[in-house]
């Protein structure tokens, strides 16, 4: 083969080799791109699945809300919180107690006694006694039962101290009557005479006890001594608080260390009977 012939053949084959080389380079360049794309897609799917699993695991690991269980789970029968001896001293002419209306006596209850000692032309001695009981359950949103009871106790004391028309009002804390207690006294003048009002508000654990006691001398009879009435009211309040404790049995005040909340509290301040007996006569 002559030199010229070889040169022409080489010239013809050179474009073919160049085309084949170009195809190889294009394919070689495309492989890393596909690997990178595949790798990114795989990593993205792994991250998404891992995030969902982690969130699910975190949610399942979250503990259910708990709150300290309320110590007292029931109330005594309201008309039975005071002994016959106490009732004879405070409301001697009362034949029986009048139980207040309640749709749940284990949560809220009350009883009142009215006594009129009629001495004819010599006048009469009037006494009115009322005991109200209100129990609070623990709630995960609002807090433990004793905390809710304390809030209501504070509200009751404020309302009694703000009684319209009260004269010579005074208030003092009491010891030995539940966990905390306050005694409030004042005078109320009415057309029948001057009424001496005594109110004791006490909290024992998750229960609030409100005792109202007032007296008046009617038709010209002498006005009762406020100090004597307050002494009777304080003793009766202690007795009522003790009845609440006894109704829940020994060891009830220790409560349960932790328990799920029951939802809404058993009783709320808006559902409770009024603490003030200023409207009674």
C-alpha positions as CSV (number, residue, x, y, z in Angstrom):
1,X,0.0,0.0,0.0
2,X,1.4,3.4,-1.0
3,X,2.0,6.1,1.4
4,X,-0.7,8.2,-0.1
5,X,-3.3,5.5,0.2
6,X,-2.4,5.0,3.9
7,X,-2.7,8.7,4.6
8,X,-6.1,9.0,3.0
9,X,-7.4,5.9,5.0
10,X,-6.2,7.4,8.2
11,X,-8.0,10.7,7.4
12,X,-11.2,8.8,6.8
13,X,-11.0,6.8,10.1
14,X,-10.1,9.8,12.3
15,X,-13.6,11.3,12.3
16,X,-15.1,7.9,13.2
17,X,-12.7,7.5,16.2
18,X,-13.5,11.1,17.3
19,X,-17.3,10.3,17.3
20,X,-16.8,7.1,19.3
21,X,-14.6,8.9,21.8
22,X,-17.2,11.7,22.2
23,X,-19.9,9.1,22.9
24,X,-17.7,7.4,25.6
25,X,-17.0,10.8,27.3
26,X,-20.6,11.7,27.3
27,X,-21.6,8.4,28.9
28,X,-18.8,8.7,31.4
29,X,-19.9,12.2,32.4
30,X,-23.5,11.1,32.8
31,X,-22.8,8.2,35.2
32,X,-21.7,10.5,38.2
33,X,-24.7,12.7,37.6
34,X,-27.0,9.7,37.9
35,X,-25.2,8.5,41.0
36,X,-25.4,11.9,42.6
37,X,-29.1,12.2,41.8
38,X,-29.8,8.7,43.1
39,X,-27.8,9.3,46.2
40,X,-29.7,12.6,47.0
41,X,-33.0,10.9,46.4
42,X,-32.1,8.1,48.7
43,X,-30.8,10.4,51.4
44,X,-34.0,12.6,51.2
45,X,-36.3,9.6,51.7
46,X,-34.2,8.4,54.6
47,X,-34.4,11.8,56.4
48,X,-38.2,12.1,55.9
49,X,-38.9,8.6,57.2
50,X,-36.5,9.0,60.1
51,X,-38.0,12.4,61.1
52,X,-41.5,10.9,61.2
53,X,-40.4,7.9,63.2
54,X,-38.5,10.2,65.7
55,X,-41.6,12.4,66.1
56,X,-43.8,9.4,66.6
57,X,-41.4,8.0,69.2
58,X,-41.2,11.3,71.0
59,X,-45.0,11.6,71.1
60,X,-45.5,8.1,72.5
61,X,-42.8,8.7,75.1
62,X,-44.6,11.9,76.5
63,X,-46.2,11.1,79.9
64,X,-49.9,11.6,80.5
65,X,-50.6,14.7,82.6
66,X,-51.0,13.9,86.3
67,X,-51.9,16.0,89.3
68,X,-51.9,15.3,93.0
69,X,-55.2,13.5,93.9
70,X,-57.6,15.4,96.2
71,X,-57.4,14.2,99.8
72,X,-61.1,14.1,100.5
73,X,-63.5,12.3,98.2
74,X,-66.8,12.9,100.0
75,X,-68.8,15.1,102.4
76,X,-70.7,14.2,105.6
77,X,-74.4,14.6,105.7
78,X,-74.8,18.3,106.1
79,X,-77.6,18.2,108.7
80,X,-75.5,15.8,110.8
81,X,-72.2,17.7,111.1
82,X,-73.2,19.2,114.4
83,X,-74.1,17.3,117.6
84,X,-77.4,17.5,119.3
85,X,-75.7,19.3,122.2
86,X,-74.3,21.9,119.9
87,X,-77.6,22.5,118.2
88,X,-79.4,22.8,121.5
89,X,-77.0,25.5,122.5
90,X,-77.0,27.5,119.3
91,X,-80.6,27.0,118.0
92,X,-82.6,25.7,121.0
93,X,-86.0,26.1,119.4
94,X,-85.1,24.5,116.1
95,X,-87.0,21.3,115.6
96,X,-84.9,20.0,112.7
97,X,-82.4,21.2,110.1
98,X,-83.5,22.2,106.6
99,X,-81.2,20.6,104.0
100,X,-80.2,22.8,101.1
101,X,-80.8,21.6,97.5
102,X,-77.9,19.9,95.7
103,X,-77.5,17.7,92.7
104,X,-74.4,16.1,94.2
105,X,-74.3,15.8,98.0
106,X,-70.8,14.4,97.9
107,X,-69.5,17.7,96.4
108,X,-71.8,20.4,97.8
109,X,-74.2,20.4,100.7
110,X,-75.8,22.7,103.3
111,X,-78.2,22.7,106.2
112,X,-79.8,25.5,108.2
113,X,-81.6,25.8,111.5
114,X,-84.0,28.5,112.6
115,X,-84.9,29.1,116.2
116,X,-87.4,31.6,117.7
117,X,-87.7,31.7,121.5
118,X,-91.0,33.6,121.9
119,X,-91.5,35.2,125.3
120,X,-94.7,37.0,124.5
121,X,-94.8,40.6,125.6
122,X,-91.3,40.2,127.0
123,X,-89.9,39.9,123.4
124,X,-88.2,37.0,121.6
125,X,-84.8,35.7,120.9
126,X,-84.0,34.7,117.3
127,X,-81.2,32.5,116.1
128,X,-80.3,31.4,112.6
129,X,-77.5,28.8,111.9
130,X,-76.3,27.6,108.5
131,X,-73.4,25.3,107.5
132,X,-72.3,25.0,103.9
133,X,-69.8,22.4,102.6
134,X,-68.0,22.6,99.2
135,X,-65.5,20.0,97.9
136,X,-63.1,20.4,95.0
137,X,-61.5,17.7,92.9
138,X,-58.1,18.0,91.3
139,X,-57.8,19.0,87.7
140,X,-54.9,18.9,85.3
141,X,-55.7,22.3,83.9
142,X,-56.7,24.2,87.1
143,X,-54.5,22.4,89.6
144,X,-54.8,20.3,92.8
145,X,-58.1,20.2,94.8
146,X,-56.6,21.9,97.8
147,X,-55.3,24.8,95.7
148,X,-58.8,25.3,94.2
149,X,-60.3,25.1,97.6
150,X,-57.9,27.8,98.9
151,X,-58.9,30.1,96.0
152,X,-62.5,29.7,96.9
153,X,-61.8,30.2,100.6
154,X,-60.1,33.5,99.8
155,X,-63.0,34.5,97.7
156,X,-65.5,33.7,100.4
157,X,-63.7,35.7,103.0
158,X,-63.5,38.7,100.7
159,X,-67.3,38.5,100.0
160,X,-68.2,38.3,103.7
161,X,-66.0,41.3,104.5
162,X,-67.7,43.2,101.7
163,X,-71.3,42.5,103.0
164,X,-73.5,45.5,102.1
165,X,-74.7,47.4,105.2
166,X,-72.3,45.7,107.6
167,X,-71.5,47.8,110.7
168,X,-68.6,47.4,113.2
169,X,-67.1,44.7,111.0
170,X,-63.9,42.9,112.2
171,X,-62.1,39.8,111.0
172,X,-59.4,37.6,112.5
173,X,-57.6,34.4,111.7
174,X,-58.4,31.3,113.7
175,X,-56.1,28.4,114.7
176,X,-57.1,24.8,115.3
177,X,-59.9,24.9,112.7
178,X,-58.8,23.1,109.6
179,X,-55.8,24.2,107.6
180,X,-56.8,27.8,107.6
181,X,-59.8,29.7,108.9
182,X,-61.1,33.3,109.3
183,X,-63.8,34.6,111.6
184,X,-65.8,37.7,110.6
185,X,-68.3,39.5,112.7
186,X,-70.5,42.5,112.1
187,X,-73.9,44.1,112.9
188,X,-76.9,44.4,110.5
189,X,-79.7,46.8,111.4
190,X,-83.1,45.7,110.2
191,X,-86.7,46.8,111.0
192,X,-87.0,43.9,113.4
193,X,-83.9,44.9,115.3
194,X,-80.1,44.7,115.3
195,X,-78.7,41.3,114.1
196,X,-75.3,40.2,115.3
197,X,-73.7,38.2,112.4
198,X,-70.9,35.7,112.9
199,X,-69.3,33.9,109.9
200,X,-66.5,31.4,110.1
201,X,-64.9,30.3,106.8
202,X,-62.5,27.3,107.1
203,X,-60.6,25.1,104.6
204,X,-59.5,21.6,105.4
205,X,-57.6,19.9,102.5
206,X,-59.9,20.3,99.4
207,X,-63.1,21.2,101.3
208,X,-64.3,24.6,102.4
209,X,-66.7,24.9,105.3
210,X,-68.7,28.1,105.8
211,X,-70.6,28.5,109.1
212,X,-73.0,31.4,109.5
213,X,-74.6,32.2,112.9
214,X,-76.7,35.3,113.7
215,X,-78.9,36.4,116.6
216,X,-81.2,39.2,117.5
217,X,-83.5,40.3,120.3
218,X,-86.9,41.0,118.8
219,X,-90.0,42.9,120.1
220,X,-88.0,44.8,122.7
221,X,-85.9,41.9,123.9
222,X,-82.2,42.5,124.6
223,X,-79.6,42.2,121.8
224,X,-77.5,39.0,122.3
225,X,-73.9,39.4,123.2
226,X,-71.7,39.3,120.1
227,X,-68.7,37.7,122.0
228,X,-70.9,34.8,123.2
229,X,-72.3,34.3,119.6
230,X,-68.8,34.2,118.2
231,X,-67.6,31.7,120.8
232,X,-70.4,29.4,119.8
233,X,-69.8,29.9,116.1
234,X,-66.1,29.1,116.4
235,X,-66.8,25.9,118.4
236,X,-69.4,24.8,115.9
237,X,-67.1,25.5,113.0
238,X,-64.4,23.2,114.5
239,X,-67.0,20.5,115.0
240,X,-68.1,20.8,111.3
241,X,-64.5,20.6,110.1
242,X,-63.9,17.5,112.2
243,X,-67.0,15.9,110.7
244,X,-65.6,16.4,107.3
245,X,-62.3,14.7,108.3
246,X,-64.1,11.8,109.9
247,X,-66.4,11.2,106.9
248,X,-63.3,10.5,104.8
249,X,-61.8,7.9,107.2
250,X,-58.3,7.6,108.7
251,X,-55.4,8.5,106.4
252,X,-57.6,10.2,103.8
253,X,-55.6,13.4,104.1
254,X,-52.5,11.8,102.9
255,X,-54.0,11.5,99.4
256,X,-52.6,9.6,96.5
257,X,-49.1,10.6,95.3
258,X,-50.2,11.0,91.7
259,X,-53.3,10.3,89.7
260,X,-54.8,11.3,86.4
261,X,-57.2,14.2,86.6
262,X,-60.9,13.6,86.5
263,X,-61.5,16.5,84.1
264,X,-63.5,19.4,85.5
265,X,-63.4,20.0,89.2
266,X,-66.4,18.5,91.1
267,X,-67.4,21.9,92.4
268,X,-66.7,25.4,91.4
269,X,-67.1,28.7,93.2
270,X,-69.9,29.7,90.9
271,X,-71.8,26.6,91.8
272,X,-71.5,27.1,95.6
273,X,-74.1,28.5,97.9
274,X,-73.5,32.0,99.2
275,X,-71.4,32.3,102.3
276,X,-73.1,35.4,103.7
277,X,-76.3,35.1,105.7
278,X,-76.9,38.8,105.7
279,X,-80.2,38.4,104.0
280,X,-81.6,36.0,106.6
281,X,-83.8,37.1,109.5
